[in-house]
């Protein structure tokens, strides 16, 4: 079954990752636990890397902000770099347990996963319909971009190391929380500008209603992706987006 869509007007497809291109279980049962397990060891081994230290400093600032908000965060110990790295690891694990979208955490996770992909400990997962759909859309002259709360580095590493092969030649742009939160219309306006397409010419596909509503407010076309193994589809989505279960249903 194909989904009604003014296909001739769509010049770009913007994709969410978790629950849309990639199984939720891979994120929550593989990626997050791996980063949590490796966090302290990675920080110790890369504690002199300026990029890693920038993430640690970002975590320190976020920890201070959370403390001011009255949250029961792990204490941040000063006095030495070892203390700072141990504190960053404890706070990062605390954030992971709460599925935080904190930008320095996402940046650090991306670095950990990059190392794991490189040494073969991780392989990226995508749904079977994703590679052929991406190939089809690029063959039609449509641009493909990714927008996820995971860092751009993490996004690229996932798609370059999938079991289906390297999909990055099919992807022209990546966006993360440095662009803005995914539930804010302004983020999608920025993406449209960056991609050099008018918002109505971009189709955003996600499994999260609030993200779709923000994209629609910004002027994009939207589709709600509900994978069969995912949570039950609501009888009436909060957005007016049509529901799909496979990328094979659209822009065929």
Secondary structure, 3 states (H helix, E strand, C coil): CCCCCCHHHCCEEEECCECCCECHHHHHHHHHHHHHHHHHHHHHHCCCCHHHHHHHHHHHHHHHHHHHCCCCCCCCCCCCHHHHHHHHHHHHHHHHHCCCCCHHHHHHHHHHHHHHHHCCCCCECCCHHHHHHHHHHHHCCCEEEEECCCCHHHHHHHHHCECCECCHHHCCEEECCCCCCCCCHHHHHHHHHHHCCCHHHEEEEECCHHHHHHHHHCCCEEEEECCCCCCCCCCCCCCCCEEECCHHHCCC
